[in-house]
Amino acid sequence: MTCDEILYGKLKLWQPDEGPRVNMDTVLLAAYVRLRSRIESVFVELGSATGAISLMLVLRFPQKFRILGLEIQPELEALAQRNLVENGLGERVSFRRMDLREHRRLPAESFDGLVVNPPYEEEGKGRKSPLATVSIARQGSCCALRDVFEAASWLLKRKGRFFAVFRADRMAEFLASMTGGGIEPKRLRFVHPRVGKRASLFLIEGLKGGGAGLIVEPPLFVRDANGYTPELMKAYELEGLPWPP
């Protein structure tokens, strides 16, 4: 287990040596979330692992923002609780050990927003990791896309906002599941390793019960000739990714 500094030291996070750890995708998703009003927002995170995204969002939105993180793995939920205490953020964020497939244990339409970094691998495809924490976090053994959108449809209020990061080569499947769950895609941004390379990821914002109309934002490039791009590095600041022009 390691204790790592995130967001240039503004957040200290205990993480397992093997299993889900903070990476670029984690940071980009937290940086992509936007609040559109000054009223209090209550969010839920599906599959919160060690709590990184929930804790980053609480730091990013210091006023009128609360979030509940749901995590099925007891060892990760315990680390999230430790990270919560050691960063002194207990008033506005909480974690619960819970399988997202049991989402009906929570009241329907009780959240203004939902954030999720689903497992990228399709269940039953590829070589299964012998490490349970890896299999659950990356290979969908406890969380298929249908589970994500069934939970989101139940938990989000009407006009509630949905935020996710996912693999670009599975975007068609993702969008079909999303609209099938009554969540309309509203904002989309592709992430490319560099100029001239195909997209590896996409960031998306959806609206439960929203009307048709999707904004495709300019692409985000991870690297250029000088290394990591200035825009990518903005994701590691508290302000998050700037709104594209």
Stockholm file with secondary structure:
# STOCKHOLM 1.0

chainA/1-245         MTCDEILYGKLKLWQPDEGPRVNMDTVLLAAYVRLRSRIESVFVELGSATGAISLMLVLRFPQKFRILGLEIQPELEALAQRNLVENGLGERVSFRRMDLREHRRLPAESFDGLVVNPPYEEEGKGRKSPLATVSIARQGSCCALRDVFEAASWLLKRKGRFFAVFRADRMAEFLASMTGGGIEPKRLRFVHPRVGKRASLFLIEGLKGGGAGLIVEPPLFVRDANGYTPELMKAYELEGLPWPP
#=GR chainA/1-245 SS CEEEEETTTTEEEEECSSSCCCCHHHHHHHHHCCCCSSSCEEEEEESCTTSHHHHHHHHHCCSSEEEEEEESCHHHHHHHHHHHHHTTCTTTEEEEECCGGGGGGSCTTCEEEEEECCCSSCTTCSCCCSSHHHHHHHSCSSCCHHHHHHHHHHHEEEEEEEEEEEEGGGHHHHHHHHHHTTEEEEEEEEEESSTTSCCCEEEEEEEETCCSCCEECCCEESEETTEECHHHHHTTSTTCSCCCC
#=GC SS_cons         CEEEEETTTTEEEEECSSSCCCCHHHHHHHHHCCCCSSSCEEEEEESCTTSHHHHHHHHHCCSSEEEEEEESCHHHHHHHHHHHHHTTCTTTEEEEECCGGGGGGSCTTCEEEEEECCCSSCTTCSCCCSSHHHHHHHSCSSCCHHHHHHHHHHHEEEEEEEEEEEEGGGHHHHHHHHHHTTEEEEEEEEEESSTTSCCCEEEEEEEETCCSCCEECCCEESEETTEECHHHHHTTSTTCSCCCC
//
